[in-house]
Structures are given as C-alpha cells and as structure tokens.
Amino acid sequence: MLKRTLPVTLALLSAATYACWAGAQTEITTHIIDQKVVEKLATSLNHTSMVELPGPVTAAVIGTEDVRMEYRDNVVILEPGKAGVKTNLMVWIGDQRLVYEVMPASETSQFPYVIREEFDTPAPAAAAPGPSPEEARAVRDSSLDPFLLSMRNITACEDTFKSKGVHVKVDQVGEDHFSYYVRLTAVNRTKHPYRIVTPMVYHLNPEFGAKTFLRAVDEQIPDKQFDFVKFYDSEAVSSHGSTLPTRDLKPGESVSWAMAVNKIGKPIAMYEFRFPADGPERVHAVVIF
C-alpha cells in the first residue's frame, strides 16, 4: 500500500513520542545499513516507533493497514493498531531501497525505540603531511629552472615598429613539453584608438621556400619579407592563458602580455599571431620558433 495518513499529524506524533521516551527508559540504537539484509523492527502497542534515515525519504510502502505508517523528510514513524501483526516495510532513499520486517507488537507496555540508520562509509584516510615551506620552495625552483633556461629573445627588425600603423612584436618565447609561452608587445602608432584582443594563432606551412624561412629560428619575419610567401597552408593552433584584456589601445600607447600556444608536434614551425585588421591594414606578427 502507498503512504498512509495517521489520525493525528506527524508533528504531534513526534512530540508525543519524544515525551514518552523522556518519561521512560527509551532505547535508541544506531544501525549500519546493509541493503542485502532485511532489518527487523520491534513495535509496541500504544507506542510509536521511529526510523531516522541518512537522507530524505522519497517513498515508503507497508504491507498492512494494521500498522499505520507516516513519513516526512528523513523520518518514518510506525504505530501498530493490533497485537501479533507481522508485516514488511520498504523505504526508498533516492534510488536506494531498504527492506524491513516489522515484528508483531506486544500487548505489554514495552519500551518504544528509535533506530538511527547510517550508511557504512569508510573513514577518510588521514591526509599525508604536506611539504615544509623549504621543501615546497625547492620543488618550485626545480620546476622553474628548465623553463627559465628555455626563455629566448626573438630577433626583429626594430625599424618595422617605428612606421605608422598598429604593430605587434614577439619579445620572448619559452617552452615545455606541451606549449610555447610567448611574451608580446603591441604599439599603436596611428591617430585613432585600436581595439586589441587576444590574437588567433595559426601554423603556416609555405609551399615554396619553407626551408629558407625555417632557418630563421627565433626570428620575427618582417612584412616585406613575409609578402614573398605567396602560397601557404594555414592551420589554427589552440592558445590559452592570455593575460591581455580586450581594450582600446590609444594613439601612442603600447601594451605587453603573455600567452601560451600549444605545440603542433614539429620542432621548428612558423606561427602567425593574427589580430583584427585596422581598417584596410592587417595587424599580425609572424615568428619562427
């Protein structure tokens, strides 16, 4: 049968139950739930028994109306109406089902009790002691050493960045096994603001003269030289961790930031950092590392 409604409200029953327990030697026990075992519940006439579950009860079914049952939140309350009645009780907590056998109620005034059900969860393992401040610093230093030693300056033609326009210079690059870490600077040499955003990054694979360009390792290719690259494949490369917020770069203003670029599996490659065009003028930086 589905949920029954008791003649009195659950709140009043609970209050009466606790008052009864307070005036008698009430037995309160804690039980570890085993879903493979049918747990037995003792009852007594003219008393209520309560089962406290470790979570909200979503449904409960009892096998006979001779034992009245009510549930709310995480509590199931039983009240036998006759002596000698034995039945079953099924309770759902979320998607977990618990099965009980309600034992016949005695006519004598036995003590009612409450069962507090708990799941058998293993105690959390003690956390291993962390490193001392000195040990933590040594670990950080050892991880930074290879990266700092990989930092390289990028060679560029400085005259390129003195002419009018929005120019981007790749200053330095470092690397680990997965990424390149690049530091860039942009300068606005126009008479109007330029909205700068984190660039899209592309791997360029020229169809002609690739070997010539790939000799210029750690160099930024000037636009005049890059214009000779007429045909090339362009493959988008993922980037992350940019420290550049989208902003308006005022005339004469410059900004520097860092970002990471995923490696594409080749030891040396040509990368283009492509920004929104400034009117008809392209804004980009082409570098080999």
C-alpha positions as a Markdown table, in Angstrom:
| # | Residue | x | y | z |
|---|---|---|---|---|
| 1 | Met | 0.0 | 0.0 | 0.0 |
| 2 | Leu | 1.1 | 3.6 | -0.6 |
| 3 | Lys | 1.7 | 6.2 | 2.1 |
| 4 | Arg | -0.9 | 6.2 | 4.9 |
| 5 | Thr | -2.1 | 9.3 | 6.8 |
| 6 | Leu | -2.2 | 9.0 | 10.6 |
| 7 | Pro | -5.2 | 10.3 | 12.6 |
| 8 | Val | -3.0 | 12.9 | 14.1 |
| 9 | Thr | -0.3 | 14.9 | 12.4 |
| 10 | Leu | 3.2 | 13.7 | 12.2 |
| 11 | Ala | 4.4 | 16.7 | 14.2 |
| 12 | Leu | 2.1 | 15.8 | 17.1 |
| 13 | Leu | 3.1 | 12.2 | 16.9 |
| 14 | Ser | 6.7 | 13.1 | 17.1 |
| 15 | Ala | 6.2 | 15.3 | 20.1 |
| 16 | Ala | 4.2 | 12.6 | 21.8 |
| 17 | Thr | 6.9 | 10.0 | 21.0 |
| 18 | Tyr | 9.7 | 12.1 | 22.4 |
| 19 | Ala | 7.6 | 12.9 | 25.5 |
| 20 | Cys | 7.0 | 9.2 | 26.1 |
| 21 | Trp | 10.7 | 8.4 | 25.6 |
| 22 | Ala | 11.6 | 11.2 | 28.1 |
| 23 | Gly | 9.4 | 9.6 | 30.8 |
| 24 | Ala | 10.7 | 6.1 | 30.2 |
| 25 | Gln | 14.0 | 4.3 | 29.7 |
| 26 | Thr | 13.9 | 4.7 | 25.9 |
| 27 | Glu | 16.3 | 2.6 | 23.9 |
| 28 | Ile | 17.9 | 4.5 | 21.0 |
| 29 | Thr | 20.2 | 2.5 | 18.7 |
| 30 | Thr | 22.3 | 3.2 | 15.7 |
| 31 | His | 22.3 | 0.6 | 12.9 |
| 32 | Ile | 24.6 | 0.3 | 9.9 |
| 33 | Ile | 22.6 | -0.2 | 6.7 |
| 34 | Asp | 23.1 | -3.4 | 4.8 |
| 35 | Gln | 21.0 | -3.5 | 1.7 |
| 36 | Lys | 21.4 | -7.2 | 1.4 |
| 37 | Val | 19.8 | -7.9 | 4.8 |
| 38 | Val | 16.2 | -7.5 | 5.9 |
| 39 | Glu | 16.4 | -5.5 | 9.2 |
| 40 | Lys | 13.8 | -6.3 | 11.9 |
| 41 | Leu | 11.9 | -3.6 | 13.6 |
| 42 | Ala | 10.2 | -4.1 | 17.0 |
| 43 | Thr | 7.0 | -2.4 | 17.9 |
| 44 | Ser | 4.8 | -2.0 | 20.9 |
| 45 | Leu | 1.0 | -1.3 | 21.2 |
| 46 | Asn | 0.1 | 2.3 | 22.2 |
| 47 | His | 3.5 | 3.5 | 21.3 |
| 48 | Thr | 5.1 | 4.8 | 18.1 |
| 49 | Ser | 8.5 | 3.7 | 16.8 |
| 50 | Met | 10.7 | 5.9 | 14.6 |
| 51 | Val | 13.3 | 5.2 | 12.0 |
| 52 | Glu | 15.7 | 8.0 | 11.2 |
| 53 | Leu | 17.3 | 7.6 | 7.7 |
| 54 | Pro | 20.5 | 9.2 | 6.5 |
| 55 | Gly | 18.7 | 11.0 | 3.7 |
| 56 | Pro | 15.2 | 12.3 | 2.6 |
| 57 | Val | 12.6 | 9.5 | 2.1 |
| 58 | Thr | 11.2 | 9.6 | -1.4 |
| 59 | Ala | 8.7 | 6.8 | -0.9 |
| 60 | Ala | 7.6 | 4.2 | 1.6 |
| 61 | Val | 5.3 | 1.2 | 1.4 |
| 62 | Ile | 3.9 | -1.0 | 4.3 |
| 63 | Gly | 2.2 | -4.3 | 3.8 |
| 64 | Thr | -0.9 | -3.9 | 6.0 |
| 65 | Glu | -3.2 | -1.2 | 7.4 |
| 66 | Asp | -3.0 | -2.8 | 10.8 |
| 67 | Val | 0.4 | -1.0 | 11.2 |
| 68 | Arg | -0.1 | 2.7 | 10.4 |
| 69 | Met | 2.9 | 4.4 | 8.8 |
| 70 | Glu | 3.8 | 8.0 | 8.0 |
| 71 | Tyr | 7.0 | 9.5 | 6.6 |
| 72 | Arg | 8.4 | 13.0 | 6.2 |
| 73 | Asp | 11.8 | 14.3 | 5.4 |
| 74 | Asn | 14.2 | 11.6 | 6.7 |
| 75 | Val | 11.9 | 10.0 | 9.3 |
| 76 | Val | 9.5 | 7.0 | 9.1 |
| 77 | Ile | 7.0 | 6.6 | 12.0 |
| 78 | Leu | 5.2 | 3.3 | 12.7 |
| 79 | Glu | 2.2 | 2.8 | 15.0 |
| 80 | Pro | 0.8 | -0.8 | 15.4 |
| 81 | Gly | -3.0 | -1.0 | 15.7 |
| 82 | Lys | -3.2 | -4.7 | 16.7 |
| 83 | Ala | -1.1 | -7.2 | 18.6 |
| 84 | Gly | 0.5 | -10.0 | 16.8 |
| 85 | Val | 0.7 | -8.4 | 13.3 |
| 86 | Lys | 3.8 | -9.1 | 11.3 |
| 87 | Thr | 4.4 | -7.3 | 8.0 |
| 88 | Asn | 7.1 | -5.8 | 5.8 |
| 89 | Leu | 8.2 | -2.2 | 5.1 |
| 90 | Met | 10.0 | -0.9 | 2.1 |
| 91 | Val | 11.7 | 2.6 | 2.2 |
| 92 | Trp | 13.3 | 4.4 | -0.7 |
| 93 | Ile | 16.1 | 7.0 | -0.2 |
| 94 | Gly | 16.7 | 8.4 | -3.7 |
| 95 | Asp | 17.5 | 5.3 | -5.8 |
| 96 | Gln | 18.3 | 3.1 | -2.9 |
| 97 | Arg | 15.7 | 0.7 | -1.4 |
| 98 | Leu | 15.8 | -0.5 | 2.2 |
| 99 | Val | 13.7 | -3.5 | 3.3 |
| 100 | Tyr | 12.4 | -4.1 | 6.9 |
| 101 | Glu | 10.4 | -6.7 | 8.7 |
| 102 | Val | 8.0 | -5.2 | 11.2 |
| 103 | Met | 7.8 | -7.6 | 14.1 |
| 104 | Pro | 4.4 | -8.3 | 15.9 |
| 105 | Ala | 3.5 | -5.7 | 18.5 |
| 106 | Ser | 3.2 | -6.9 | 22.1 |
| 107 | Glu | 0.2 | -6.1 | 24.2 |
| 108 | Thr | 2.5 | -5.4 | 27.1 |
| 109 | Ser | 4.0 | -1.9 | 27.5 |
| 110 | Gln | 7.4 | -2.5 | 26.1 |
| 111 | Phe | 9.7 | 0.5 | 25.6 |
| 112 | Pro | 9.5 | 2.1 | 22.2 |
| 113 | Tyr | 12.8 | 3.0 | 20.5 |
| 114 | Val | 14.3 | 4.9 | 17.6 |
| 115 | Ile | 16.7 | 3.4 | 15.1 |
| 116 | Arg | 19.2 | 5.8 | 13.5 |
| 117 | Glu | 20.3 | 4.3 | 10.2 |
| 118 | Glu | 23.7 | 5.1 | 8.8 |
| 119 | Phe | 25.5 | 4.0 | 5.6 |
| 120 | Asp | 28.7 | 2.1 | 6.1 |
| 121 | Thr | 31.2 | 4.7 | 4.7 |
| 122 | Pro | 34.9 | 4.2 | 5.4 |
| 123 | Ala | 36.6 | 6.8 | 7.5 |
| 124 | Pro | 38.6 | 9.2 | 5.4 |
| 125 | Ala | 42.2 | 8.4 | 5.2 |
| 126 | Ala | 44.5 | 10.7 | 7.1 |
| 127 | Ala | 46.0 | 13.3 | 4.8 |
| 128 | Ala | 49.7 | 12.8 | 4.2 |
| 129 | Pro | 51.7 | 15.6 | 5.8 |
| 130 | Gly | 52.5 | 18.3 | 3.3 |
| 131 | Pro | 56.0 | 19.5 | 2.4 |
| 132 | Ser | 57.7 | 22.1 | 4.6 |
| 133 | Pro | 58.0 | 25.6 | 3.2 |
| 134 | Glu | 61.6 | 24.9 | 2.3 |
| 135 | Glu | 60.7 | 21.7 | 0.5 |
| 136 | Ala | 57.9 | 23.4 | -1.4 |
| 137 | Arg | 60.2 | 26.2 | -2.5 |
| 138 | Ala | 62.8 | 23.6 | -3.7 |
| 139 | Val | 60.1 | 21.9 | -5.7 |
| 140 | Arg | 59.0 | 25.1 | -7.3 |
| 141 | Asp | 62.6 | 26.1 | -8.1 |
| 142 | Ser | 63.4 | 22.7 | -9.7 |
| 143 | Ser | 60.3 | 23.0 | -11.9 |
| 144 | Leu | 61.1 | 26.6 | -12.9 |
| 145 | Asp | 64.8 | 26.0 | -13.8 |
| 146 | Pro | 64.2 | 24.2 | -17.1 |
| 147 | Phe | 61.5 | 26.7 | -18.1 |
| 148 | Leu | 63.6 | 29.8 | -17.3 |
| 149 | Leu | 66.6 | 28.3 | -19.1 |
| 150 | Ser | 64.4 | 27.8 | -22.2 |
| 151 | Met | 63.5 | 31.5 | -22.4 |
| 152 | Arg | 64.9 | 33.0 | -25.6 |
| 153 | Asn | 64.7 | 36.5 | -27.1 |
| 154 | Ile | 63.1 | 36.9 | -30.5 |
| 155 | Thr | 65.0 | 38.9 | -33.1 |
| 156 | Ala | 63.1 | 41.5 | -35.0 |
| 157 | Cys | 63.8 | 44.5 | -37.3 |
| 158 | Glu | 63.2 | 47.5 | -35.0 |
| 159 | Asp | 62.6 | 49.9 | -37.9 |
| 160 | Thr | 59.4 | 48.0 | -38.7 |
| 161 | Phe | 57.8 | 49.2 | -35.5 |
| 162 | Lys | 58.6 | 52.8 | -36.0 |
| 163 | Ser | 56.4 | 53.4 | -39.0 |
| 164 | Lys | 52.7 | 54.3 | -38.9 |
| 165 | Gly | 50.2 | 51.7 | -38.0 |
| 166 | Val | 49.5 | 49.1 | -35.3 |
| 167 | His | 52.5 | 46.9 | -34.8 |
| 168 | Val | 53.0 | 43.7 | -32.8 |
| 169 | Lys | 56.4 | 42.4 | -31.6 |
| 170 | Val | 57.1 | 39.0 | -30.2 |
| 171 | Asp | 59.6 | 39.7 | -27.5 |
| 172 | Gln | 60.4 | 36.3 | -25.9 |
| 173 | Val | 59.5 | 32.6 | -26.1 |
| 174 | Gly | 59.9 | 29.8 | -23.6 |
| 175 | Glu | 58.7 | 26.2 | -23.8 |
| 176 | Asp | 57.9 | 23.0 | -22.0 |
| 177 | His | 56.9 | 19.6 | -23.4 |
| 178 | Phe | 53.4 | 20.8 | -24.4 |
| 179 | Ser | 53.4 | 24.6 | -25.0 |
| 180 | Tyr | 55.3 | 27.6 | -26.1 |
| 181 | Tyr | 55.0 | 30.6 | -23.7 |
| 182 | Val | 55.2 | 33.9 | -25.6 |
| 183 | Arg | 55.6 | 37.5 | -24.5 |
| 184 | Leu | 54.3 | 40.1 | -26.9 |
| 185 | Thr | 54.1 | 43.9 | -27.2 |
| 186 | Ala | 51.6 | 45.9 | -29.3 |
| 187 | Val | 52.0 | 49.6 | -30.1 |
| 188 | Asn | 49.5 | 51.9 | -31.7 |
| 189 | Arg | 51.3 | 54.4 | -34.0 |
| 190 | Thr | 48.1 | 55.7 | -35.5 |
| 191 | Lys | 46.0 | 58.8 | -34.7 |
| 192 | His | 42.9 | 56.8 | -33.6 |
| 193 | Pro | 42.2 | 54.1 | -30.9 |
| 194 | Tyr | 42.6 | 50.4 | -31.8 |
| 195 | Arg | 40.6 | 47.7 | -30.2 |
| 196 | Ile | 43.1 | 45.0 | -29.3 |
| 197 | Val | 42.1 | 41.5 | -28.4 |
| 198 | Thr | 43.9 | 38.2 | -27.8 |
| 199 | Pro | 45.0 | 37.1 | -31.2 |
| 200 | Met | 44.2 | 33.9 | -33.2 |
| 201 | Val | 47.2 | 31.8 | -33.7 |
| 202 | Tyr | 48.0 | 29.9 | -36.9 |
| 203 | His | 50.7 | 27.4 | -38.0 |
| 204 | Leu | 51.8 | 28.4 | -41.5 |
| 205 | Asn | 53.3 | 25.9 | -43.9 |
| 206 | Pro | 54.7 | 27.6 | -47.1 |
| 207 | Glu | 54.5 | 25.6 | -50.3 |
| 208 | Phe | 57.7 | 27.3 | -51.6 |
| 209 | Gly | 60.9 | 28.3 | -49.7 |
| 210 | Ala | 59.9 | 26.7 | -46.5 |
| 211 | Lys | 63.5 | 25.6 | -45.7 |
| 212 | Thr | 64.8 | 29.1 | -46.3 |
| 213 | Phe | 62.3 | 30.6 | -43.8 |
| 214 | Leu | 62.8 | 27.8 | -41.2 |
| 215 | Arg | 66.5 | 28.7 | -40.9 |
| 216 | Ala | 65.4 | 31.9 | -39.3 |
| 217 | Val | 64.7 | 30.3 | -35.9 |
| 218 | Asp | 63.7 | 32.6 | -33.1 |
| 219 | Glu | 63.1 | 35.5 | -35.6 |
| 220 | Gln | 60.1 | 37.6 | -36.4 |
| 221 | Ile | 59.6 | 37.9 | -40.1 |
| 222 | Pro | 59.1 | 41.5 | -41.4 |
| 223 | Asp | 56.0 | 42.1 | -43.5 |
| 224 | Lys | 58.1 | 42.9 | -46.6 |
| 225 | Gln | 59.8 | 39.6 | -46.4 |
| 226 | Phe | 56.6 | 37.7 | -45.5 |
| 227 | Asp | 54.9 | 39.1 | -48.6 |
| 228 | Phe | 57.1 | 36.8 | -50.7 |
| 229 | Val | 55.3 | 33.9 | -49.1 |
| 230 | Lys | 52.6 | 33.7 | -51.7 |
| 231 | Phe | 51.2 | 30.2 | -51.0 |
| 232 | Tyr | 50.9 | 28.5 | -47.7 |
| 233 | Asp | 48.6 | 26.3 | -45.7 |
| 234 | Ser | 47.1 | 27.8 | -42.6 |
| 235 | Glu | 46.2 | 25.7 | -39.6 |
| 236 | Ala | 44.6 | 27.1 | -36.4 |
| 237 | Val | 46.5 | 26.4 | -33.2 |
| 238 | Ser | 45.0 | 26.4 | -29.7 |
| 239 | Ser | 46.2 | 29.1 | -27.3 |
| 240 | His | 45.4 | 29.6 | -23.6 |
| 241 | Gly | 46.3 | 31.7 | -20.6 |
| 242 | Ser | 46.4 | 35.1 | -22.3 |
| 243 | Thr | 46.9 | 38.0 | -19.9 |
| 244 | Leu | 45.6 | 40.5 | -22.4 |
| 245 | Pro | 42.2 | 42.0 | -21.7 |
| 246 | Thr | 40.2 | 43.3 | -24.6 |
| 247 | Arg | 40.7 | 47.1 | -24.6 |
| 248 | Asp | 41.1 | 50.2 | -26.7 |
| 249 | Leu | 44.8 | 51.0 | -27.3 |
| 250 | Lys | 45.1 | 54.8 | -27.5 |
| 251 | Pro | 47.3 | 56.5 | -30.1 |
| 252 | Gly | 50.9 | 56.3 | -29.0 |
| 253 | Glu | 50.0 | 53.7 | -26.3 |
| 254 | Ser | 51.6 | 50.2 | -26.0 |
| 255 | Val | 50.7 | 47.1 | -24.1 |
| 256 | Ser | 52.6 | 43.9 | -23.2 |
| 257 | Trp | 51.2 | 40.5 | -22.3 |
| 258 | Ala | 51.9 | 36.8 | -22.2 |
| 259 | Met | 50.1 | 33.8 | -23.6 |
| 260 | Ala | 50.6 | 30.1 | -24.3 |
| 261 | Val | 50.4 | 28.3 | -27.6 |
| 262 | Asn | 50.0 | 24.6 | -28.0 |
| 263 | Lys | 52.8 | 22.8 | -29.8 |
| 264 | Ile | 51.9 | 21.1 | -33.1 |
| 265 | Gly | 54.4 | 18.3 | -32.9 |
| 266 | Lys | 57.1 | 19.9 | -35.1 |
| 267 | Pro | 60.4 | 21.0 | -33.5 |
| 268 | Ile | 60.5 | 24.2 | -35.7 |
| 269 | Ala | 57.5 | 25.9 | -37.2 |
| 270 | Met | 56.2 | 29.2 | -38.5 |
| 271 | Tyr | 53.4 | 30.8 | -36.4 |
| 272 | Glu | 51.2 | 33.8 | -37.2 |
| 273 | Phe | 49.6 | 35.8 | -34.4 |
| 274 | Arg | 46.6 | 37.4 | -36.2 |
| 275 | Phe | 44.7 | 40.4 | -34.8 |
| 276 | Pro | 41.6 | 42.2 | -36.1 |
| 277 | Ala | 42.6 | 44.5 | -39.1 |
| 278 | Asp | 42.9 | 48.2 | -38.6 |
| 279 | Gly | 40.7 | 49.3 | -41.4 |
| 280 | Pro | 42.5 | 48.0 | -44.6 |
| 281 | Glu | 45.7 | 47.4 | -42.8 |
| 282 | Arg | 46.5 | 43.9 | -41.4 |
| 283 | Val | 47.8 | 43.6 | -37.8 |
| 284 | His | 49.8 | 40.5 | -37.2 |
| 285 | Ala | 53.2 | 39.0 | -36.2 |
| 286 | Val | 54.9 | 36.1 | -38.0 |
| 287 | Val | 57.6 | 34.3 | -36.0 |
| 288 | Ile | 59.6 | 31.1 | -36.3 |
| 289 | Phe | 60.4 | 29.1 | -33.1 |
